Amino acid sequence: YVDVEGAERESQKAYRTNALGAEHVAQAARAAGAVVIQVSTEFVFDGSWTGDQPFDEYSEPHAHSVYARSKLAGERLVAARNPRHHIVRLQNLYGEGGKNGLSLLGQSDKEVDVDCERLIRPTWAGTAARILCDIAESDHFGIWHATGPDLCTRYTFACARGARARPLSSHTFGRRVRRPSIRLEARRLEMLGWPPLPSWQESLAESLAPERKRETG
């Protein structure tokens, strides 16, 4: 369940999916002697830390919204039910066929209002799939942050994706759930000597390559 605003209205559905559902998957994997991978989110942190350092895998979570608390509950239940677990926190996913805001940017000629203040780390689904496959083969179980090195605003990303975007400040969107700028640090990847994920610009270029190839014939 990934509807951040909707979770505030449907808390039971969010918890059944993100917490209880994750627990059942972890139990089934353990019964089968399998590793379980739980995809989680940067929202388990609320962005309240005022220091200059980002949140790494060893930072204490502080989930603020219903969505965030349900995802954090899922993390903890997975860890409790299956010792052979990988909990992978991803940020700002987008990709072909996606229904979230980042995925839809550039899919229409209509001008769209886009936040020009909040910082994000866009993660292409193709990049996420590769790192998830690599992590699945590892016996270093626990929590991972799988994020690229660079930040940008949603407006910057929208322009790079070819969207007709109008920049607006964060407070004009009237969201019920606050979206803080959260910086995840992939400390475990670095500690284990794994290469860093590509920049969002590199991943975006790769994601757009098939479309541009079709356009040029």
Solvent accessible surface area in square Angstrom, and as a share of the most:
residue,aa,sasa,rsa
1,Y,44,0.17
2,V,120,0.69
3,D,69,0.36
4,V,19,0.11
5,E,43,0.19
6,G,0,0.00
7,A,0,0.00
8,E,42,0.19
9,R,165,0.60
10,E,76,0.34
11,S,43,0.28
12,Q,126,0.56
13,K,96,0.40
14,A,0,0.00
15,Y,73,0.28
16,R,134,0.49
17,T,67,0.39
18,N,9,0.05
19,A,7,0.06
20,L,80,0.40
21,G,26,0.25
22,A,8,0.07
23,E,19,0.09
24,H,100,0.45
25,V,88,0.50
26,A,0,0.00
27,Q,77,0.34
28,A,64,0.50
29,A,14,0.11
30,R,139,0.51
31,A,95,0.73
32,A,81,0.63
33,G,53,0.51
34,A,42,0.32
35,V,46,0.26
36,V,7,0.04
37,I,58,0.30
38,Q,21,0.09
39,V,58,0.34
40,S,5,0.03
41,T,9,0.05
42,E,6,0.03
43,F,27,0.11
44,V,0,0.00
45,F,2,0.01
46,D,13,0.07
47,G,24,0.23
48,S,67,0.44
49,W,126,0.44
50,T,132,0.77
51,G,39,0.38
52,D,123,0.64
53,Q,113,0.50
54,P,20,0.13
55,F,23,0.10
56,D,18,0.09
57,E,12,0.05
58,Y,137,0.52
59,S,26,0.17
60,E,135,0.61
61,P,27,0.17
62,H,112,0.50
63,A,16,0.12
64,H,104,0.46
65,S,8,0.05
66,V,14,0.08
67,Y,16,0.06
68,A,1,0.01
69,R,103,0.38
70,S,0,0.00
71,K,21,0.09
72,L,17,0.08
73,A,28,0.22
74,G,0,0.00
75,E,5,0.02
76,R,136,0.49
77,L,48,0.24
78,V,1,0.00
79,A,41,0.32
80,A,65,0.50
81,R,86,0.32
82,N,2,0.01
83,P,82,0.52
84,R,102,0.37
85,H,25,0.11
86,H,0,0.00
87,I,2,0.01
88,V,0,0.00
89,R,2,0.01
90,L,8,0.04
91,Q,3,0.01
92,N,25,0.13
93,L,69,0.35
94,Y,5,0.02
95,G,7,0.07
96,E,168,0.75
97,G,65,0.63
98,G,27,0.26
99,K,173,0.73
100,N,67,0.35
101,G,40,0.38
102,L,4,0.02
103,S,5,0.03
104,L,93,0.46
105,L,16,0.08
106,G,31,0.30
107,Q,111,0.49
108,S,59,0.38
109,D,123,0.64
110,K,151,0.64
111,E,93,0.42
112,V,56,0.32
113,D,65,0.34
114,V,6,0.04
115,D,2,0.01
116,C,48,0.29
117,E,94,0.42
118,R,20,0.07
119,L,70,0.35
120,I,1,0.01
121,R,21,0.08
122,P,9,0.06
123,T,6,0.04
124,W,43,0.15
125,A,50,0.38
126,G,19,0.19
127,T,9,0.05
128,A,4,0.03
129,A,49,0.38
130,R,124,0.45
131,I,15,0.08
132,L,35,0.17
133,C,86,0.51
134,D,77,0.40
135,I,0,0.00
136,A,37,0.29
137,E,154,0.69
138,S,16,0.10
139,D,108,0.56
140,H,85,0.38
141,F,65,0.27
142,G,15,0.14
143,I,50,0.26
144,W,0,0.00
145,H,0,0.00
146,A,0,0.00
147,T,7,0.04
148,G,16,0.15
149,P,76,0.48
150,D,51,0.26
151,L,55,0.27
152,C,10,0.06
153,T,24,0.14
154,R,41,0.15
155,Y,64,0.24
156,T,60,0.35
157,F,0,0.00
158,A,0,0.00
159,C,63,0.38
160,A,42,0.33
161,R,23,0.08
162,G,60,0.57
163,A,12,0.10
164,R,138,0.50
165,A,19,0.14
166,R,116,0.42
167,P,62,0.39
168,L,49,0.24
169,S,26,0.17
170,S,39,0.25
171,H,153,0.68
172,T,71,0.41
173,F,62,0.26
174,G,70,0.67
175,R,86,0.31
176,R,167,0.61
177,V,7,0.04
178,R,128,0.47
179,R,52,0.19
180,P,18,0.12
181,S,52,0.34
182,I,5,0.03
183,R,92,0.34
184,L,1,0.00
185,E,44,0.20
186,A,20,0.15
187,R,85,0.31
188,R,33,0.12
189,L,4,0.02
190,E,125,0.56
191,M,124,0.55
192,L,63,0.31
193,G,64,0.61
194,W,61,0.21
195,P,107,0.68
196,P,111,0.70
197,L,13,0.07
198,P,53,0.33
199,S,18,0.11
200,W,19,0.07
201,Q,91,0.40
202,E,106,0.48
203,S,4,0.03
204,L,7,0.03
205,A,55,0.42
206,E,73,0.33
207,S,25,0.16
208,L,14,0.07
209,A,53,0.41
210,P,72,0.45
211,E,65,0.29
212,R,122,0.44
213,K,152,0.65
214,R,158,0.58
215,E,126,0.57
216,T,119,0.69
217,G,100,0.96
